[in-house]
Amino acid sequence: MIHAIIMKFPSRVLEKQAQTLFLHMVVGLANDPDNKVRSMTGAAIKRLVGRMGPHSLQSVVTFSLSWYFGEKCQLRSAAAQVMGLLVEVMKGGFQEHIPSILPVVTATSKAAVKAISVSQEDSSDEAIPFWKEAYYSLIMLEKILAHFPYLFFEADSGELWKAVFELLLHPHLWLRNVTARLVASFFATVYEAVGKKMERVLDNNFLTCSRLFITVVSFCDQMKTQIPDDAAETVISENLTFVLCCLNSLMGRMEPAQRSEFWLTVGREEQLLFLEAFQLLGSKDGEVMFLSLTSGAQEKSDGGLSNGGRYFLVSCVLRRMGEIALRMDLTQMKIAFRCFQRFVSQIIQGDSIQYAYELLLPLYKVSEGFAGKFITDDMKELAQEVSESLKKSLGADEFMRVYSLIRKDLKSRRDKRKREENVMAVVNPMRNAKRKLRISAKHRANKKRKMASMKMARWMH
C-alpha cells in the first residue's frame, strides 16, 4: 500500500509527508524480523527517495550521515542500510559523501574483527558485538564499489581491505558471505585492470605471500560451514581457484636462490600470519616445514623443501581441500572438484605434475568407491570429468603413474588396517565386536540412503 501511495500520489502531497514516511520505514527496515518485509521496505524507500525534491532528499542524506557517524550501534546499522539504498538511487550524486564514509566503514570492520577473539567463549553468532553494523556497512561498501570501481585502487584503502580479508573468518554466516563477495570483486577488478595477467596482479603490494596464504586457508575454512546457495558455492570455488593460481605463480616466478632468501627474510608479522594459517588448516607437517624453511634448516628433502618451498604452500591447501571434500557433504565435494578443474586448466603441465597426487587422491576415492560414504551418480560423473581434465593436463603416462601409485598406497593402508583388526580380534574381542556393530550400522544407513536416492530418481523420471 505504501509503495502504491508513493507511486501514485501527487508530488506536492508526497513531499509534505516524505520525511514522516521515511522515518517510519527506516524503523521497519531496522527492526522487522521478516526478510521479505525488509526487502519490500527497502524497495519502498528507494521509490520514495526517487520522488523526493532536493530539499527533502538533502534532509534524508543528512539524517543518514549523522546516524552513521554517531555512537549508537543500532542507528549505525540502519543508516548503513539506508545509505546503500541512497547509493543505488543517487548514483554519482552520492559521491561527495564517500570520503567521509569509508573511514567509518574501516573502523566498524576493525571493531568486528576485534570482537571475534573477545567473544570466542559465546557460541551464539548473534551475541558477537558489531556483526550487524559491519554486515550492513559492507553491503553498503559493495554497492559503492559497484558504482565507483576506482575506489578499489585508492592508495589509503589498505587498512579497509585488511579488515575485510580478516572478516572471512567471522563466525556469522551473513558476514562471511558478503566478505567473500567483496574479496571476489577485489580480485576480479584487479585482474581486469592489469589486462588479465597474473604476473601483474602479483605486483599489488597488498597481495603478499602470507596474505594470499591466509586468504586461501580462510576460504577452506568457509568450505567447512553451511553454504547457503549456489551463488555462495560459486564465489568460494572461484576465490579458491584465483588465490591458488596467485600463490603458484608467486612462488614460480622466483629462482631457487630467491625462494631460499625469501623464506629466510620473512618478517615477524608475516610469520605470525603463516603460523595462524597452518593452525587453521590443521597442518602440523606444514607448520614444521614452514619453520624449517624460515630457520634455514633444510636437511629434509621431501615435498616442497627439495624445491626451496616451491610447491609446498599450494600442496598443503589442496591436500586439506581433498580431506574436507571426503569428510563433509556433497556440496563441499562439488566446490573442491570444480576448483581442482579450474586450477588445473590455468597452470602449466610441470606444475600439474607436482600437485597430481593431492588432486587425484580424492577423485580416485570417489570414482573407485573408497570415499567411505554414499556418493550420488552425479558426483561420480563430476569426479570422472575432473579426472579427465587432469589426465589431459598431465598426459596419459603421468596420469596412470600417479593413479597406480595411489592404488598401491591405499591397498597398503587397507592391508595394514586388516592386520591390526585381526590382532584386535584376539587381544580385545569386546572392542572388536563394538567396531563391527558400528560398521554394520553405517552400512545399513548408507544402504537406506542409496535406496531413497534411487526411489527419488525413479519418481523424478
C-alpha positions in Angstrom: 0.0 0.0 0.0 2.8 2.4 0.9 4.6 1.6 -2.4 1.4 2.4 -4.3 0.9 5.7 -2.4 4.5 6.7 -3.2 4.0 5.9 -6.9 0.5 7.4 -7.4 0.1 10.4 -5.1 0.9 13.8 -6.5 4.4 15.0 -5.8 3.3 18.1 -3.7 1.3 15.8 -1.4 4.0 13.2 -1.2 6.6 15.9 -0.5 4.8 17.1 2.7 4.7 13.5 4.1 8.1 12.3 2.7 10.1 12.6 5.9 7.4 11.1 8.1 7.1 8.1 5.7 10.9 7.8 5.5 11.5 7.7 9.3 8.8 5.1 9.9 10.1 2.9 7.1 13.7 3.1 8.4 12.4 1.9 11.8 10.8 -1.1 10.0 13.9 -1.7 7.9 16.0 -1.9 11.1 13.7 -3.9 13.3 11.4 -6.1 11.3 12.3 -9.8 11.7 11.0 -10.9 8.3 13.4 -10.8 5.4 10.7 -10.4 2.8 9.2 -7.4 4.6 12.6 -5.8 5.0 13.2 -6.2 1.3 9.9 -4.7 0.4 10.6 -1.8 2.8 13.9 -1.2 1.1 12.2 -1.1 -2.3 9.6 1.4 -1.0 12.4 3.7 0.5 14.1 3.7 -2.9 10.9 4.7 -4.6 10.3 7.4 -2.1 13.9 8.8 -2.4 13.5 8.8 -6.2 10.4 11.0 -5.9 11.7 13.4 -3.3 12.5 17.0 -4.1 16.1 18.4 -3.5 15.3 19.8 0.0 13.7 16.5 1.4 16.5 14.4 -0.2 19.2 16.6 1.4 17.4 16.1 4.8 17.4 12.3 4.3 21.1 12.3 3.4 21.9 14.5 6.4 19.9 12.3 8.8 21.6 9.1 7.4 25.1 10.5 7.7 24.5 11.8 11.3 23.2 8.4 12.3 26.1 6.6 10.7 28.7 8.8 12.3 27.0 8.7 15.7 27.8 6.4 18.6 24.5 4.4 18.7 25.2 1.0 17.1 21.5 0.3 16.2 21.3 3.6 14.3 24.6 2.9 12.5 23.4 -0.4 11.0 20.1 1.2 10.0 22.0 4.2 8.5 24.2 1.8 6.5 21.2 0.1 5.0 19.6 3.5 4.0 22.9 4.8 2.5 23.2 1.6 0.5 19.8 2.4 -1.0 20.8 6.1 -1.5 23.8 5.0 -3.5 21.6 2.9 -5.8 19.2 5.8 -6.4 21.5 8.9 -6.4 24.5 7.2 -8.1 27.0 9.9 -8.9 25.2 12.4 -6.7 26.3 10.5 -3.6 30.0 10.5 -4.5 30.8 13.6 -2.4 30.0 11.8 0.8 32.2 8.7 0.2 35.5 10.1 1.6 33.9 10.7 5.0 32.1 7.3 5.0 35.0 5.0 4.2 37.0 5.7 7.4 33.9 4.7 9.4 33.4 1.5 7.4 37.1 0.7 8.2 36.7 1.4 11.9 33.4 -0.7 12.1 35.1 -3.6 10.2 38.1 -3.5 12.6 35.8 -3.5 15.6 34.0 -6.6 14.2 37.4 -8.3 13.8 38.5 -7.4 17.3 35.2 -8.7 18.7 35.7 -12.2 17.3 38.6 -13.0 19.7 36.8 -11.3 22.6 33.6 -13.3 22.0 35.1 -16.7 21.4 33.5 -18.2 24.5 30.0 -17.4 23.4 28.7 -19.9 20.9 25.9 -17.7 19.6 26.6 -15.8 16.4 24.0 -13.1 17.3 25.9 -12.4 20.6 29.1 -11.3 18.9 29.3 -7.5 19.0 29.4 -5.3 15.9 28.5 -8.0 13.4 25.3 -6.3 12.3 27.0 -2.8 11.8 29.8 -4.5 9.9 27.5 -6.5 7.8 25.4 -3.6 6.6 28.4 -1.4 6.3 30.0 -4.0 3.9 26.7 -4.3 2.0 26.8 -0.5 1.5 30.5 -0.7 0.5 29.6 -3.4 -2.0 27.1 -1.0 -3.6 29.6 1.9 -3.5 32.3 -0.1 -5.2 29.8 -1.3 -7.9 29.2 2.4 -8.8 32.7 3.7 -8.2 35.2 1.0 -9.0 38.1 3.4 -8.9 37.9 3.1 -5.1 39.4 -0.4 -5.4 42.7 1.3 -6.2 42.7 4.1 -3.6 46.2 4.4 -2.0 44.8 4.7 1.5 42.4 1.8 1.4 44.9 -0.8 2.6 43.5 -0.9 6.2 40.0 -1.3 5.0 40.9 -4.3 2.8 43.0 -5.8 5.5 39.9 -5.8 7.8 37.7 -7.1 5.0 40.0 -10.1 4.4 40.2 -10.8 8.1 36.4 -10.9 8.3 36.4 -14.0 6.0 36.8 -16.0 9.3 33.9 -14.3 11.1 31.5 -16.8 12.8 28.4 -15.1 11.4 27.3 -16.6 8.1 25.9 -13.3 6.6 29.2 -11.5 7.3 31.3 -14.3 5.8 29.1 -14.3 2.6 29.3 -10.6 1.9 33.0 -10.6 2.7 33.6 -13.4 0.2 31.7 -11.5 -2.5 33.8 -8.3 -1.8 37.0 -10.3 -2.0 35.9 -11.8 -5.3 35.1 -8.3 -6.6 38.5 -7.1 -5.5 40.3 -10.0 -7.3 38.1 -9.6 -10.5 38.7 -5.8 -10.6 42.4 -6.0 -10.1 42.7 -8.9 -12.6 40.8 -6.9 -15.3 42.8 -3.7 -14.6 46.1 -5.4 -15.4 44.9 -7.0 -18.6 44.2 -10.4 -17.0 47.9 -11.0 -16.5 48.6 -12.9 -13.3 52.2 -11.6 -13.0 51.0 -8.0 -12.9 48.3 -8.9 -10.3 51.2 -10.1 -8.0 52.8 -6.6 -8.2 50.0 -5.4 -5.9 51.7 -4.7 -2.6 48.7 -5.8 -0.6 48.7 -9.3 -2.1 51.8 -10.6 -0.2 52.5 -14.3 0.0 51.3 -14.5 3.7 48.2 -12.6 2.8 47.4 -14.9 -0.1 48.0 -18.0 2.0 45.8 -16.9 5.0 43.1 -15.9 2.5 43.0 -19.3 0.7 43.0 -21.1 4.1 40.1 -18.8 5.1 38.1 -20.0 2.1 39.0 -23.6 3.0 37.6 -22.9 6.4 34.4 -21.4 4.8 34.0 -24.7 3.0 33.5 -26.4 6.3 30.5 -24.3 7.2 26.9 -24.1 5.9 26.9 -23.0 2.2 23.5 -21.1 1.8 23.1 -21.3 -2.0 24.6 -22.0 -5.4 25.8 -18.4 -5.7 27.9 -18.6 -2.5 29.2 -22.0 -3.7 30.4 -20.4 -6.9 32.0 -17.5 -5.1 34.0 -19.8 -2.7 35.1 -22.0 -5.6 36.3 -19.1 -7.8 38.0 -17.4 -4.9 39.9 -20.6 -4.0 41.0 -21.1 -7.7 42.2 -17.5 -8.1 44.2 -17.4 -4.9 45.7 -20.9 -5.6 46.8 -19.6 -9.0 48.3 -16.5 -7.4 50.3 -18.5 -4.9 51.5 -20.9 -7.5 52.6 -18.0 -9.8 54.2 -16.0 -7.0 56.4 -19.0 -5.9 57.0 -19.9 -9.5 58.4 -16.6 -10.6 61.2 -16.8 -8.1 64.5 -18.5 -8.8 65.5 -21.3 -6.3 68.1 -19.0 -4.7 65.4 -16.2 -4.4 63.0 -18.6 -2.8 65.5 -19.6 -0.1 66.2 -15.9 0.5 62.5 -15.2 0.6 61.8 -17.8 3.4 64.8 -16.6 5.4 63.7 -12.9 5.3 60.0 -13.4 6.2 59.2 -10.7 8.7 57.7 -11.2 12.1 54.2 -10.1 11.2 54.2 -12.3 8.1 55.4 -15.3 10.1 52.5 -14.9 12.5 50.1 -14.9 9.6 51.7 -18.0 8.1 51.5 -19.8 11.5 47.9 -18.8 12.1 47.1 -20.1 8.6 48.8 -23.5 9.3 47.0 -23.8 12.6 43.6 -23.0 11.0 44.5 -25.5 8.2 45.2 -28.2 10.8 48.5 -29.0 9.1 51.2 -29.9 11.7 53.6 -31.1 9.0 53.1 -27.9 7.1 53.9 -25.9 10.2 57.1 -27.9 10.7 58.1 -27.4 7.1 57.5 -23.7 7.3 59.6 -23.4 10.5 62.3 -25.4 8.8 62.3 -23.1 5.7 62.3 -19.9 7.7 65.1 -21.1 10.0 67.3 -22.3 7.2 67.3 -25.9 8.5 66.6 -27.7 5.2 68.1 -31.1 5.8 64.8 -32.7 4.9 64.4 -33.3 1.2 60.7 -34.2 0.9 57.9 -32.4 -0.9 58.2 -28.7 -1.1 61.6 -28.4 0.7 63.6 -30.0 -2.1 62.3 -27.2 -4.3 63.0 -24.4 -1.9 59.3 -24.5 -0.9 58.2 -24.0 -4.5 55.1 -26.2 -4.3 54.8 -26.6 -0.5 52.0 -24.0 0.3 49.7 -25.0 -2.5 50.1 -28.7 -1.8 49.1 -28.2 1.8 45.9 -26.4 0.7 45.0 -29.0 -2.0 45.5 -31.8 0.5 43.2 -30.2 3.0 40.6 -29.4 0.4 40.5 -33.1 -0.6 40.1 -34.1 3.1 37.2 -31.7 3.5 35.6 -32.9 0.3 35.6 -36.5 1.5 34.7 -35.8 5.1 31.8 -33.4 4.6 28.7 -33.1 2.4 28.4 -33.4 -1.4 28.3 -29.5 -1.6 31.8 -29.3 -0.3 32.9 -32.1 -2.6 31.5 -30.2 -5.6 33.3 -27.0 -4.6 36.6 -28.8 -4.2 36.3 -30.7 -7.5 35.2 -27.6 -9.5 38.1 -25.7 -8.0 40.6 -28.6 -9.0 39.2 -28.5 -12.5 39.7 -24.7 -12.9 43.1 -24.7 -11.2 44.5 -27.4 -13.5 43.3 -25.6 -16.6 45.2 -22.4 -15.6 48.6 -23.8 -14.7 51.4 -25.4 -16.8 51.9 -29.1 -17.1 55.1 -29.1 -15.0 53.1 -27.6 -12.0 50.2 -30.1 -12.5 52.6 -33.0 -12.2 53.8 -31.6 -8.8 50.2 -31.4 -7.5 48.9 -34.6 -9.2 48.8 -36.8 -6.1 46.9 -34.3 -4.0 44.5 -33.6 -6.8 43.9 -37.2 -7.9 43.6 -38.8 -4.4 40.0 -37.7 -3.6 38.9 -38.1 -7.2 40.2 -41.7 -7.1 38.4 -42.5 -3.9 35.1 -41.2 -5.2 35.4 -42.8 -8.6 36.5 -46.2 -7.2 34.1 -46.4 -4.3 36.6 -45.8 -1.5 35.0 -42.5 -0.2 33.7 -44.2 2.9 30.1 -42.8 2.3 27.3 -42.8 -0.2 28.1 -40.9 -3.3 25.5 -39.9 -5.9 25.8 -40.8 -9.6 26.1 -37.0 -10.4 29.1 -36.6 -8.1 30.8 -39.7 -9.5 30.3 -38.3 -13.0 31.8 -35.0 -11.9 34.8 -36.9 -10.4 35.3 -38.7 -13.7 35.0 -35.4 -15.6 37.6 -33.7 -13.4 39.9 -36.8 -13.7 39.7 -36.5 -17.5 40.7 -32.8 -17.3 43.6 -33.8 -15.1 44.6 -36.6 -17.5 44.7 -34.1 -20.4 46.9 -31.7 -18.4 49.3 -34.4 -17.1 49.5 -36.6 -20.1 48.2 -40.2 -20.1 51.5 -41.8 -18.9 52.0 -39.5 -15.9 48.3 -39.8 -15.0 48.5 -43.6 -15.0 51.7 -43.5 -12.9 50.1 -41.3 -10.2 46.8 -43.3 -10.4 48.8 -46.6 -9.9 50.8 -45.1 -7.0 47.5 -44.0 -5.2 46.0 -47.5 -5.8 49.2 -49.1 -4.3 49.3 -46.7 -1.3 45.6 -47.3 -0.5 46.0 -51.1 -0.8 49.0 -50.9 1.6 46.9 -48.9 4.1 44.0 -51.4 3.9 46.3 -54.4 4.4 47.8 -52.7 7.4 44.4 -51.9 8.8 43.2 -55.5 8.3 46.3 -56.9 10.1 45.6 -54.5 13.0 41.9 -55.6 13.1 42.9 -59.3 13.2 45.2 -58.5 16.1 42.5 -56.6 17.9 40.0 -59.5 17.5 42.4 -61.7 19.6 43.7 -59.1 22.0 40.5 -57.1 22.7 37.4 -59.1 21.4 34.9 -56.7 23.1 36.3 -53.7 21.3 36.3 -55.6 18.0 32.7 -56.6 18.5 31.7 -52.9 19.0 33.6 -51.9 15.9 31.7 -54.4 13.8 28.4 -53.1 15.2 29.4 -49.6 14.2 30.4 -50.7 10.7 27.1 -52.6 10.3 25.1 -49.6 11.4 27.0 -47.4 8.9 26.4 -49.9 6.1 22.6 -50.0 6.9 22.4 -46.2 6.9 24.3 -46.0 3.5 22.0 -48.7 2.0 18.9 -46.8 3.2 20.2 -43.5 1.7 21.0 -45.3 -1.6 17.6 -46.8 -1.8 15.9 -43.5 -1.0 18.0 -41.8 -3.7 17.1 -44.5 -6.3 13.4 -44.1 -5.5 13.6 -40.4 -5.8 15.4 -40.7 -9.2 12.7 -43.1 -10.5 10.0 -40.8 -9.2 11.5 -37.7 -10.9 11.9 -39.6 -14.3 
